[in-house]
Every structure is written in structure tokens, then in C-alpha cells.
Amino acid sequence: MNHNTPVPPLSPRPVRHLSEVHRRVMTTAQLRSHGVSSTETNEQCRPGGPWQQLLPGVILLHPGPPTSEERLHAVLMYTAKERPAGVPAQPGAEQPHAPTYAEAMLTGLAALTLHGFTSAPPLMSLDKLDVLVPRLRRLRSTGCARIVRTTSMPAPHQVTGLPVAPVPRALADAVAELSDAGVVRRLLTEAVRGGHCEPAAVVRELNDAKLLSRPHVVDAVDSLLAEGRAIAEDRLYRMVREHGLPDPVWNVDLRLPGGPHLGGLDAYWPEQAVAVELDTRAPRQDEDALWSEYARKREHLERLGITVVHITPKKLREAAEQQAAVVRTALMASGDRDPAAYVVVLPR
């Protein structure tokens, strides 16, 4: 039997409702539902036989090496709480006849490869495939399946019909197993440069996973934040240009004449006393203190009559037109406000 040979007829249920990969990989419970007893399965899986056991309770229905697709489905079959075929994971789910996987999703390097990361290794080169499951599930790592536990399961992304952890969570689980600083840096950089997610989301997951105490991870995070800020600044320039906003002065410090420093701003319109500040805070241990500093600066500027528009990198990426409208409204409303206090504008 080769990879393309259909499974021998199984009774009492036919297999035509299954996808191609689910005709090549089945659980022992599925085989029993098709009339194949445990004794028959064991006989088929004998050395030199036509079938083989990939993982406990998961059978590959041909003798050759498993494909990447078969390995991915096998680890999910091993770890998932199986729903019967024909029962969708949620109302309106597509492909109602395809088996679905509950309480399990691919994470780590395999998930990053499925998300399209060029810096992640090919699936066939991975000895272990990481699977994220709830903390209280009674499972153990075995064979090619490595169990990663969590107290809070994220909503999975569906990639080629497989449940895959969101990029920030997949990155954290991958980094937990990596000691090569160069590999870690390339993965984090691609996450931001490739538009997969924002730096803050990555740092939050790394912090939750208690990985920010590792020197090579901290170094990579510093590079990530610098990369993320540069990308956000470029998006801010493009938002102003593409949405017809008047040119501001860029990257300035404000001071009161002969007085204290008021803070740095990413863009400032002196005539309208409107400022834009990019919120590129990294969610680390001192997040509350850093946010308090942001809030104090904003309140101080607004007491002086300066309108401050806070914009996050995510909003710039996903809703630039909406953010441009917010800035435009602030500029137009400046004529209805009392004149702002005189401030000195200096290059930052």
C-alpha cells in the first residue's frame, strides 16, 4: 500500500465523507467505528505490516514514512478531544464532514512555519511538533508530539484546515526551546517586519512565559522594539502623506520658555497646538509606571492647551484612515479652543 492507496473498505461506515489525509491517518476509536477491532489493528501494525502506529492510539494506514501533513494531523489526533465527524466546531463552521480538533492547537516552530515564516524550519526537519493544550489535560509528550500546557487557551487560527496558535503565542513557545540568539532575533524580527503582529503582543507573551530573564531573549527584544518603532514611524509618515494632512514638525521636544522639559512628541502642528504620540510601550514589569508617565505628560500638555492624539502601531497598521480622521478633526477643532500656551519646539 502506498500513500495514494485508499484504505481497505471499512465497515459499517464508509470513508468517502473523510478528507484524503483522514483516510490515511485514523485513531483506533475511528477504526473501531468502521468495524476494525483492536486485534485487527494490532495485526495490521505488526513489523512489516501495511499499517504503523505513529502515536498512542493514532494509526498511519500505509507503511512508508509519514508526510508533513500526516504528522501534523497525527499529533492533533493524539492530543485533541475528538468531536465526531459531521459535528462542526462552532455554528457555521466550514467543511462540516471534516473531523475537528478540540482543546488542542499547533504552536512553536511548526505553527510559525504554517503562518508563513521564512526563518522557521521546514516541517519535515522538525523532530518535535509542539501542541498547546489546557493545563489540566492528562497527556504526556511522546514520539513527535511535545505537549505545551497553558492555563488560558487562545483562539486558534485556521491554517490549511489546522488549528494554529496566534503568532505571539507560537513565538513564545518556540523561543522557550531555543538557545541560539541569532535564530531568536530572526524570528522576532520577521514577526514585526512581516506584519504578523505588533511588538507589544510578542513582548507580553514572552513576559507571561517568564522568558525575559534570558539574556539572549532580552537582546532580541531590544532589537524587536527598535524595529517595531521604526516601522510605526514610517507608517505615521505615510498616514500624513497619503491622507492629505498638513505637514507637521517631526520628532520634537517641547519646553516652556526658560522652564522645564515637557516631553518628546512624534509629530507636532505648532499653529494648531496638536500633537501625535506613538504608544510603543513594551508590556513588561514596569508597565503601570510607564503608563502613568505617559498619562502625566499628556495631562500636563493638555492643561497648556495642546491636544495630544495617542496612536498605537496596531491602529496605524489596521486603521490608518480612521486615525488620520482623528488627527484631522483635532486640527480643525483648534480654532474653537482657547489659544495654547507658548512653548519652545526643539529637535529631538
C-alpha positions in Angstrom: 0.0 0.0 0.0 1.4 3.4 -0.9 0.4 7.0 0.2 -2.2 7.2 -2.5 -3.8 3.8 -2.0 -7.2 4.1 -0.3 -7.8 2.4 3.0 -9.3 -1.0 2.5 -13.1 -1.0 2.9 -14.1 -0.4 6.5 -17.5 -1.4 7.8 -20.1 -0.5 8.8 -19.4 3.2 7.9 -17.9 4.3 4.5 -14.9 6.7 4.5 -15.9 8.8 1.5 -17.0 11.6 3.8 -13.5 12.0 5.1 -10.7 14.2 3.7 -7.8 12.4 2.0 -5.5 12.8 4.9 -8.1 11.4 7.3 -8.2 8.3 5.1 -4.5 7.8 5.7 -4.4 8.7 9.5 -7.0 7.5 11.9 -7.4 6.9 15.6 -8.1 3.5 17.0 -11.5 4.8 18.1 -12.3 5.8 14.5 -11.1 2.4 13.2 -13.4 0.7 15.7 -16.3 2.8 14.4 -15.6 1.4 11.0 -15.6 -2.2 12.2 -11.9 -2.7 12.7 -11.2 -4.4 16.0 -8.2 -3.7 18.2 -6.9 -7.2 17.4 -7.2 -6.5 13.6 -5.4 -3.1 14.1 -2.6 -4.8 16.0 -2.2 -7.4 13.3 -2.0 -4.7 10.6 0.6 -2.8 12.6 2.9 -5.8 13.1 6.5 -5.3 11.9 6.5 -5.3 8.1 2.7 -4.9 8.1 0.7 -2.4 5.9 -0.1 0.0 8.8 2.0 1.5 11.6 1.3 3.2 14.9 2.6 6.8 14.8 1.5 7.8 18.3 -0.5 6.1 21.0 -3.9 5.5 19.6 -3.1 7.0 16.2 -2.5 4.8 13.2 -0.9 5.6 9.8 -2.7 3.5 7.2 0.4 2.9 5.0 3.9 1.5 5.6 6.0 4.4 4.3 7.3 7.4 6.2 4.5 9.9 7.1 4.2 13.2 5.2 4.3 16.5 7.0 0.5 16.8 6.7 0.1 13.3 8.2 2.4 14.1 11.1 0.5 17.4 11.9 -2.9 15.7 11.9 -1.5 12.7 13.9 -0.3 15.0 16.8 -3.6 16.7 16.8 -5.5 13.4 16.8 -3.3 12.3 19.8 -3.9 15.5 21.8 -7.4 16.7 20.8 -10.6 15.9 22.5 -12.2 14.5 19.4 -15.6 15.6 18.1 -17.4 13.2 15.9 -17.1 13.8 12.1 -20.1 15.8 10.9 -20.3 17.9 14.1 -18.8 21.4 13.4 -16.6 23.1 16.0 -18.9 26.1 16.0 -22.1 27.2 14.3 -21.4 27.9 10.6 -18.0 26.1 10.6 -16.8 25.1 7.1 -16.3 21.6 5.9 -18.8 20.0 8.3 -17.7 16.5 7.4 -14.0 17.1 8.3 -13.0 15.9 11.7 -12.2 18.9 14.0 -9.8 19.2 16.9 -11.0 20.5 20.3 -8.7 21.7 23.1 -5.5 21.4 21.1 -3.6 23.6 18.6 -0.2 23.6 17.0 2.3 26.0 18.4 6.0 26.7 18.4 8.1 26.4 15.3 5.6 24.2 13.4 2.9 26.9 13.9 5.3 29.7 12.7 6.1 27.6 9.6 2.4 27.3 8.9 2.0 31.0 9.4 4.5 31.5 6.6 7.7 32.4 8.5 10.7 32.0 6.2 13.0 32.0 9.2 11.2 28.9 10.7 12.5 25.5 9.6 10.6 23.2 7.2 8.1 20.9 8.8 9.9 17.7 7.9 13.1 18.9 9.6 11.3 19.2 13.0 11.7 16.2 15.2 9.1 17.5 17.6 5.8 19.2 16.9 4.5 21.4 19.7 0.9 21.2 20.7 -0.8 23.6 23.0 -3.4 22.1 25.4 -5.2 23.2 28.6 -3.1 22.7 31.7 -5.3 20.0 33.3 -5.4 17.7 30.3 -3.8 14.3 31.1 -1.4 13.9 28.3 2.4 13.3 28.0 4.9 14.1 25.4 5.8 11.1 23.2 7.2 10.4 19.8 7.0 13.6 17.6 4.3 15.2 19.9 5.6 17.7 22.5 2.9 18.8 24.9 2.9 22.5 25.9 0.4 23.4 28.7 -1.4 26.7 29.3 -4.0 28.0 31.8 -5.6 30.1 29.1 -6.1 28.7 25.6 -6.0 31.4 22.9 -8.5 31.4 20.0 -6.8 29.3 17.2 -6.2 30.5 13.7 -7.2 28.0 11.0 -4.3 27.4 8.6 -4.8 24.8 5.8 -7.6 23.3 8.0 -5.4 23.0 11.1 -5.9 24.9 14.4 -2.7 27.0 14.9 -1.8 29.2 17.8 -1.7 33.0 17.1 1.8 34.3 16.2 2.7 35.9 19.6 1.9 32.7 21.5 3.6 30.5 18.9 6.7 32.7 19.1 6.9 32.4 22.9 6.6 28.7 22.8 9.3 28.5 20.1 11.6 30.8 22.0 11.2 28.7 25.1 13.0 25.9 23.3 15.7 27.9 21.6 19.1 28.9 22.8 20.5 30.4 19.6 20.4 34.2 19.9 20.5 34.7 16.1 17.6 32.4 15.5 15.5 34.1 18.2 16.3 37.5 16.8 15.4 36.5 13.2 12.0 35.0 14.3 11.1 38.1 16.4 12.2 40.5 13.6 10.2 38.6 11.0 7.1 38.7 13.2 7.1 42.5 13.1 8.7 43.2 9.7 6.4 40.7 8.0 3.3 42.3 9.6 2.3 39.2 11.5 1.8 41.1 14.8 2.9 44.1 16.9 6.0 44.1 19.2 3.9 44.7 22.3 1.9 41.5 21.8 5.1 39.5 21.4 6.7 41.0 24.5 3.6 40.4 26.5 3.7 36.7 25.7 7.4 36.5 26.4 6.9 38.2 29.7 4.0 35.9 30.6 6.2 32.9 29.8 8.9 34.3 32.1 11.4 34.4 29.2 12.6 38.0 29.6 15.2 36.9 32.2 17.2 35.1 29.5 20.0 37.5 28.2 19.7 36.3 24.5 15.9 36.9 24.6 16.3 40.4 26.1 18.8 41.3 23.4 16.4 40.1 20.7 13.5 42.0 22.3 15.5 45.2 22.3 16.1 44.8 18.5 12.4 43.9 18.1 11.3 47.1 19.8 13.7 49.2 17.8 12.4 47.5 14.6 8.8 48.0 15.7 9.2 51.7 16.4 10.9 52.3 13.1 8.1 50.6 11.2 5.5 52.6 13.2 7.2 55.9 12.5 7.2 55.0 8.8 3.5 54.2 8.9 2.9 57.6 10.6 4.8 59.4 7.8 2.7 57.6 5.2 -0.6 58.3 7.0 0.1 62.0 7.0 1.2 62.0 3.3 -1.4 59.6 1.9 -4.4 61.1 3.7 -3.6 64.7 2.9 -2.8 66.0 6.4 -0.7 69.2 6.6 3.0 68.6 7.3 3.9 68.7 11.0 7.3 69.1 12.5 8.6 65.6 13.3 10.3 64.2 16.4 10.5 67.2 18.6 10.9 68.1 22.3 8.7 70.8 23.9 9.8 73.1 26.6 8.2 76.1 28.4 10.3 79.3 27.8 13.0 79.2 30.4 11.2 76.4 32.1 11.1 72.6 32.3 11.1 70.0 29.6 7.5 68.9 28.7 8.3 65.7 26.7 9.1 64.4 23.3 6.5 64.0 20.5 6.5 62.2 17.2 4.6 64.9 15.3 3.5 68.4 16.2 1.4 71.0 14.4 2.5 74.3 16.2 -0.2 76.6 14.7 -3.0 74.2 15.8 -1.2 73.0 19.0 -2.0 69.4 18.1 0.5 66.6 18.8 0.7 62.9 17.9 2.5 60.4 20.2 3.1 56.8 19.2 2.4 54.4 22.0 5.2 51.8 21.6 5.4 50.8 25.2 6.6 47.3 25.8 4.4 45.5 28.4 7.0 44.5 31.0 7.0 44.5 34.7 7.0 48.4 34.9 4.0 48.8 32.5 1.9 50.6 35.1 4.6 53.0 36.0 5.4 53.7 32.3 1.7 54.3 31.5 1.4 56.7 34.5 4.3 58.7 33.0 2.6 58.8 29.6 -0.7 60.0 31.3 1.1 62.7 33.3 2.8 64.1 30.3 -0.5 64.1 28.3 -2.4 65.8 31.1 0.3 68.5 31.5 0.3 69.2 27.8 -3.5 69.4 27.6 -3.6 71.8 30.6 -1.4 74.0 28.4 -4.0 73.8 25.6 -2.1 71.2 23.5 -4.3 68.4 22.1 -2.4 65.1 22.3 -3.5 62.2 20.0 -2.3 58.8 21.1 -1.9 56.2 18.3 -0.8 52.6 18.7 1.2 50.8 16.0 -1.7 48.4 15.6 -4.2 51.2 14.8 -1.7 52.6 12.3 -1.5 49.3 10.6 -5.1 48.3 10.6 -7.0 51.6 10.6 -4.7 54.4 9.2 -7.6 56.2 7.5 -9.6 56.3 10.8 -6.5 57.6 12.7 -6.0 60.3 10.0 -9.6 61.4 10.5 -9.0 61.7 14.3 -5.9 63.9 13.7 -7.8 66.0 11.1 -10.7 66.6 13.4 -8.3 67.7 16.2 -6.6 70.1 13.7 -10.0 71.5 12.5 -11.2 72.0 16.1 -8.2 74.1 17.1 -9.9 77.3 16.0 -12.7 76.7 18.6 -10.3 76.4 21.5 -8.6 79.0 23.6 -5.0 79.7 22.3 -2.4 77.3 23.8 0.4 78.4 25.9 3.6 79.4 24.1 6.1 76.6 24.0 9.6 76.2 22.6 9.9 73.5 19.9 13.3 71.8 19.7 14.5 68.9 17.5 14.7 65.6 19.5 
